Amino acid sequence: MKITTRSFLRPVFLGIAIFATAVCSVAANTAIEPVPRGGSPAQMHKDFVALAQKGGIDVLFLGDSITDFWRNRGKAVWDKYYGSMNAANFGISADRTQHVLWRLNNGEVDGIKPKVVVLLIGTNNTGVETNGSPRNTTEEAIEGVSKVVQTLRTKLPETKILLLGVFPRADPKGPPPGSTQIKDVNAGLAKLDDGKFIRFLDIGPKFLQPDGTFSKEIMPDLLHPSEKGYEIWAAAIKQPLADLLK
């Protein structure tokens, strides 16, 4: 049988292609690759950087729209619990872990040394896109939140982190009915609790009825808390936050 150079090299090229594909697959977790956003989120980021440069922040709330909405739905509750705490809200609607990573790497915590960061992020890494395709796998979402925690620990080594479990959701863009993705993500995040600088706290069940169903009085759109929901949130973290501030 005649063996040509082309036939000899074909398996080599095939092997290289398979290896390259495997490497790309390993590096394909979008949840850990910092990504900026445009429009109003970009302006909010600039405002946060300017606020950080002024200093004087003792408690920093960091996250997506659920944190962002402390500014409207939860404003009265925020003023009640955090109005005298030198607290700041760095939540941006629709953010995912990759967006928070970019923000942290681009000035939002430069110049401040908060005593505690209340971190709630990851819900937008779960569920599906508008076209129905999955956003991130459970493992990817866990890795994304873990990367945010790691970045905070690196940039704010003296700051304690109150890491909240991803809140339950039942909106159309969330995990499909019967999915355990959020529960599984939270199980992974619980392992980040080190008993010293990172405390994990899952208050999700407090937003649900005793039978595990949602109440639109607490989560009108089955994702974001109402004012009553924000009251539940604030009350649930009151003592843990006080303990971390000691």
C-alpha positions as CSV (number, residue, x, y, z in Angstrom):
1,M,0.0,0.0,0.0
2,K,1.3,3.4,-0.9
3,I,1.4,5.9,1.9
4,T,1.5,9.5,0.8
5,T,2.5,12.4,2.9
6,R,-1.0,13.7,2.8
7,S,-2.5,10.4,4.2
8,F,0.2,10.3,6.8
9,L,-0.4,13.8,8.0
10,R,-4.2,13.5,8.0
11,P,-4.4,11.8,11.4
12,V,-2.0,14.3,12.8
13,F,-4.1,17.3,11.6
14,L,-7.2,15.5,12.9
15,G,-5.6,15.0,16.3
16,I,-4.6,18.7,16.4
17,A,-8.1,19.7,15.5
18,I,-9.6,17.6,18.3
19,F,-7.1,19.0,20.8
20,A,-7.9,22.6,19.7
21,T,-11.6,21.9,20.0
22,A,-11.1,20.5,23.5
23,V,-9.1,23.5,24.6
24,C,-11.7,25.9,23.2
25,S,-14.5,24.0,25.0
26,V,-12.6,24.3,28.3
27,A,-12.1,28.0,27.8
28,A,-15.7,28.7,26.6
29,N,-17.3,29.6,29.9
30,T,-18.6,33.0,29.2
31,A,-19.4,33.5,32.9
32,I,-15.8,34.1,33.8
33,E,-14.7,36.3,30.9
34,P,-15.0,40.0,31.8
35,V,-17.3,41.9,29.4
36,P,-18.3,45.6,29.4
37,R,-21.8,46.9,28.6
38,G,-22.9,50.0,26.7
39,G,-25.8,52.4,27.1
40,S,-27.1,53.2,30.6
41,P,-25.1,50.4,32.3
42,A,-21.9,52.1,31.1
43,Q,-23.0,55.4,32.5
44,M,-24.0,53.7,35.8
45,H,-20.5,52.2,35.9
46,K,-18.9,55.6,35.5
47,D,-21.1,56.9,38.3
48,F,-20.1,54.1,40.6
49,V,-16.4,54.7,39.9
50,A,-16.9,58.3,40.8
51,L,-18.7,57.4,44.0
52,A,-16.0,54.9,44.9
53,Q,-13.3,57.6,44.4
54,K,-15.1,59.7,47.1
55,G,-14.7,56.8,49.6
56,G,-16.7,56.4,52.8
57,I,-18.5,53.3,51.8
58,D,-18.9,50.8,54.7
59,V,-21.5,48.4,53.2
60,L,-21.5,47.7,49.4
61,F,-24.4,46.0,47.7
62,L,-23.2,44.5,44.5
63,G,-25.3,42.7,41.9
64,D,-27.9,42.8,39.1
65,S,-31.4,44.1,38.8
66,I,-32.6,42.5,42.0
67,T,-30.0,44.7,43.8
68,D,-30.5,47.6,41.4
69,F,-34.2,47.8,42.3
70,W,-33.5,48.8,45.9
71,R,-33.5,52.2,44.2
72,N,-37.2,52.1,43.4
73,R,-39.3,49.2,44.7
74,G,-37.1,48.8,47.8
75,K,-36.3,52.5,48.4
76,A,-38.3,52.9,51.6
77,V,-36.9,49.7,53.0
78,W,-33.3,50.7,52.0
79,D,-33.8,54.1,53.8
80,K,-35.1,52.3,56.9
81,Y,-32.3,49.7,57.2
82,Y,-29.3,51.2,55.5
83,G,-29.9,55.0,55.4
84,S,-27.5,55.6,58.2
85,M,-25.0,52.9,57.3
86,N,-22.8,54.5,54.7
87,A,-24.2,51.9,52.3
88,A,-23.9,52.1,48.5
89,N,-25.9,50.2,45.8
90,F,-23.8,49.1,42.8
91,G,-26.5,46.9,41.2
92,I,-27.0,47.1,37.5
93,S,-30.1,45.6,35.8
94,A,-29.4,42.5,33.6
95,D,-25.8,42.1,34.7
96,R,-24.2,38.7,34.7
97,T,-21.1,37.6,36.5
98,Q,-19.0,38.5,33.5
99,H,-20.2,42.1,33.6
100,V,-19.6,42.4,37.4
101,L,-16.1,41.1,36.8
102,W,-15.4,43.8,34.2
103,R,-16.8,46.4,36.6
104,L,-14.6,45.3,39.4
105,N,-11.5,45.3,37.1
106,N,-12.3,48.8,36.0
107,G,-12.4,50.9,39.0
108,E,-15.6,50.3,41.0
109,V,-13.8,49.2,44.2
110,D,-10.7,51.2,43.7
111,G,-10.2,53.6,46.6
112,I,-12.8,52.1,49.0
113,K,-12.4,49.6,51.8
114,P,-16.0,48.5,52.7
115,K,-16.4,46.5,55.8
116,V,-18.9,44.2,54.1
117,V,-19.9,43.5,50.5
118,V,-23.4,42.0,50.1
119,L,-23.1,40.1,46.9
120,L,-26.1,38.7,44.9
121,I,-25.2,37.7,41.4
122,G,-25.7,34.8,39.0
123,T,-29.4,34.6,38.3
124,N,-28.9,36.0,34.8
125,N,-26.3,33.2,34.1
126,T,-29.1,30.7,34.7
127,G,-32.2,30.0,32.6
128,V,-32.4,30.7,28.9
129,E,-31.8,33.4,26.3
130,T,-34.7,34.9,24.3
131,N,-34.1,32.3,21.6
132,G,-34.5,29.5,24.1
133,S,-30.9,28.5,24.3
134,P,-29.3,27.9,27.7
135,R,-27.3,30.8,29.2
136,N,-24.7,28.9,31.3
137,T,-24.6,25.4,32.8
138,T,-24.8,25.0,36.5
139,E,-21.0,24.5,36.8
140,E,-20.3,27.5,34.6
141,A,-22.6,29.7,36.8
142,I,-20.9,28.5,40.0
143,E,-17.5,29.2,38.4
144,G,-18.7,32.7,37.4
145,V,-19.9,33.7,40.9
146,S,-16.7,32.1,42.4
147,K,-14.6,34.3,40.1
148,V,-16.4,37.4,41.4
149,V,-15.8,36.3,45.0
150,Q,-12.2,35.6,44.2
151,T,-11.8,39.0,42.6
152,L,-13.4,40.8,45.6
153,R,-11.0,38.9,47.9
154,T,-8.0,40.0,45.9
155,K,-9.0,43.6,45.5
156,L,-10.5,44.0,49.0
157,P,-8.6,41.6,51.2
158,E,-9.9,43.1,54.5
159,T,-13.5,43.1,53.4
160,K,-16.0,40.5,54.4
161,I,-18.5,39.1,51.9
162,L,-22.1,38.2,52.6
163,L,-22.6,35.9,49.6
164,L,-26.4,35.4,49.0
165,G,-27.7,32.4,47.3
166,V,-29.4,33.0,44.0
167,F,-33.1,33.9,44.6
168,P,-35.8,31.6,43.3
169,R,-37.5,32.6,40.1
170,A,-40.3,31.3,37.9
171,D,-40.4,33.9,35.1
172,P,-40.2,32.7,31.4
173,K,-36.5,33.4,31.1
174,G,-35.7,31.4,34.2
175,P,-34.8,27.8,34.5
176,P,-37.6,25.6,33.1
177,P,-40.2,24.1,35.5
178,G,-38.8,21.2,37.4
179,S,-35.2,22.4,36.9
180,T,-32.9,22.3,39.9
181,Q,-30.4,24.6,38.4
182,I,-30.7,27.4,41.0
183,K,-30.8,24.9,43.9
184,D,-27.6,23.2,42.5
185,V,-25.9,26.6,41.9
186,N,-26.5,27.5,45.5
187,A,-25.2,24.1,46.7
188,G,-22.0,24.9,44.9
189,L,-21.8,28.5,46.2
190,A,-22.3,27.3,49.8
191,K,-18.9,25.6,49.6
192,L,-17.3,29.1,49.3
193,D,-18.2,29.9,52.9
194,D,-14.8,29.9,54.7
195,G,-16.1,30.8,58.2
196,K,-14.0,34.0,58.2
197,F,-14.2,36.3,55.3
198,I,-17.0,34.7,53.2
199,R,-20.4,33.8,54.7
200,F,-22.9,32.1,52.4
201,L,-26.6,32.7,53.2
202,D,-29.5,31.3,51.2
203,I,-32.6,33.3,52.0
204,G,-34.5,32.2,48.9
205,P,-37.1,30.0,50.8
206,K,-38.3,33.2,52.7
207,F,-39.7,34.5,49.4
208,L,-41.9,31.4,48.9
209,Q,-45.1,30.2,50.3
210,P,-45.1,27.2,52.7
211,D,-45.9,24.9,49.8
212,G,-43.0,26.3,47.8
213,T,-45.1,28.4,45.4
214,F,-44.6,32.0,44.5
215,S,-46.7,34.9,45.8
216,K,-47.1,37.9,43.5
217,E,-47.4,40.0,46.6
218,I,-43.8,39.2,47.2
219,M,-42.4,38.7,43.7
220,P,-44.9,40.3,41.3
221,D,-43.0,39.3,38.1
222,L,-41.8,36.0,39.7
223,L,-38.2,37.4,39.7
224,H,-37.9,40.8,41.4
225,P,-39.1,41.4,45.0
226,S,-41.9,43.9,45.7
227,E,-41.4,46.4,48.6
228,K,-42.7,43.6,50.9
229,G,-40.0,41.3,49.3
230,Y,-37.3,43.8,50.0
231,E,-38.5,44.0,53.6
232,I,-38.1,40.2,53.8
233,W,-34.6,40.5,52.4
234,A,-33.5,43.2,54.7
235,A,-34.9,41.5,57.8
236,A,-33.3,38.2,56.8
237,I,-29.8,39.6,56.6
238,K,-30.1,42.1,59.4
239,Q,-28.3,39.9,62.0
240,P,-25.8,38.3,59.7
241,L,-24.8,41.7,58.4
242,A,-24.5,43.1,61.9
243,D,-22.3,40.1,62.8
244,L,-20.0,40.7,59.9
245,L,-19.7,44.4,60.7
246,K,-18.4,43.8,64.2
